[in-house]
Structure formats: structure tokens, C-alpha cells
Amino acid sequence: MASKNSQNIVNSPNSPYQSADVDSAPRAVSVSMLKGGVGKSTIAVNVARQLAAHGHRTLLIDLDPNGHASVGLGFSVQYHDTSEDIGDVFFGEANPSSVIYNTDYEFDLLPSSEELEQIEREIVIGDVFQPSALLKREVVTPLLGDGYDYIVTDSPAYRSRLTDNALVATTNLLLPLAPGNEAISGLERTIERQIAPLRKHLDVDVLALVPNILSGRIDQQTQDRQLLERLNSHDNLQDRIPNFARITDWEAVDSGEQKPVPGIRDRTSITKAYGENKPLLDYDPECDQLACFEELAHIVETGRVIRHD
């Protein structure tokens, strides 16, 4: 649990979220996008950290076979140790508590495994009846509420039985988007191939669209601007765009008057924090991008974007 000081930061007079009603129901959320290089692991780790800093019991589940979140938190030994891993939990051979570890940052981690791709193949063969419900049945349902207030899952960057497990178990999504020609096509692919099929059976909710790893100017026609323009020009997406990425006055952008610059910016501190096996809050508590992860944590808490302007 977080210290009183951590909670005071959130409830301080400078917090734009202090007066917002918080839905206190336990919630699980997946950070997912069918495209690599969009910073899913960074968002998953730092959202989990901010939730923990709010005093919530938080679990991060790394379902990405690459193990970026696990290794980035210093759990490379556990990632490479295949004597007991998440696969054993899936198949009822181990209790989740045996493969869940305390981090030094107030939240727990269920790490990935270098055998996760093989585990996925065994899922298809070994659980024909409900191969996409193992994470929900074996981990999320037993732990959410009784053990943890929030569960955050880092998903693979491709459509798979693992991504389906993440969505079925959480039904809430944060969708990261990085600048580039395939940014919107990646979003469309995720909705068409991953979300739409499951919505026939489940109430899957996109909590937020998250422009991430922005580094260029947005007062010119850069890829950063194109991404923000496309997101902010769709009326049906407006309630899914966080305040830190929302633009209502492009004249202010073009004149340089809009501060801070929208979107999660590519900061050296974020990269260095990964190299030091720390979340951003613990590596550089003065980083200006912490406000973005703070808002994402609040979106997870409330189950929606809360406007404060």
C-alpha cells in the first residue's frame, strides 16, 4: 500500500482530479495495440505505479512474450526461469501467488516467461472449451477485489490467444498510438480484428486512446500533428481522448500558446528509467510527463475520461 505522502500528492490542491467522483469498483485493464513500438510496456508499468501511489493494491501482469515490462522492472531472472511460470497457473498446476512478486514500487508483478509463446500453443491444444478465458478464470477473477483493487495487463503486439485472454479477463482497454503512417491503421486493425469479435460476446470498453512517444513539433505538418489531428477531428472519439492529448484550439497550437504540448512526449528520463529498472515516478519524480500517467491512472479509477477544462 502507498504511504500517506503518496496519497497527499494526489489529493493536493494542485490536482485537477481531486473533486472528481471516483468509481471505487475494482477494475482490470489491458494496455493493447496490434502494432509494435507504441510504448505499451512503458504505459502499463507507469499506470500501475501511479495507481499504487494512490494507495491502491495493484497487480501488473506481463503477457507479452518479449517480457519488456518484466525485464524493465528488474525481473529478468524470473523471466528466464521456466521452472514455474504463468503457464503453470493457466493449466491449474500452480497458484497465482507462487508466481507473483513484490516490486520495490508498491505494486506486484506477475512476470512474463520466455516460454510464453510455447505456453500459448499449449493453450490452444489444452483448453479447447474456453481457451480465451484462462487468465480470467485462474488469475483475474480470484484476485480482483479480494487481493487487488486494480489489475493492469501488458498485452502482445499481435492478435493471439494471449491478447484474447487479456481482453476477456479485463474488458477495459488503454490503446497507445505512436506517430507514423500506420498509427491509425494499427488502431483500426485492433478494433476490427481484436475488439469487434469479442464485442459480440462481451462488453469491451475503450477507456482511452493514448498518443505516445511524440517528439516532433505540432505547429507544423509533422507525423505528431497528423496523429493528433486525426484523433481530435473524430466526434465519436472525443470522450476517449485524455485531457493531455485533447486539442480544441488549433490556432493556439500554431501560435505556440498551448502548453504543455499534447500527448506523452518522448523524454530521456523515460528511457533511462527503463535502463535503471524503475518506473518514471521513482527515477525522475520531476519529469513533466508524469502528469500524463497520472491522468491515465485516474481514467482507470473512474472508468472514463473526466474533463477538467
PyMOL commands that set and color helices and strands:
alter all, ss='L'
color gray80, all
select helices_A, chain A and resi 4-10+40-53+68-72+76-80+86-90+96-99+116-126+134-143+161-170+183-199+223-232+235-240+243-245+250-254+268-275+280-283+290-302
alter helices_A, ss='H'
color red, helices_A
select strands_A, chain A and resi 27-31+58-62+101-102+108-110+150-154+172-177+205-211
alter strands_A, ss='S'
color yellow, strands_A
deselect
rebuild
show_as cartoon
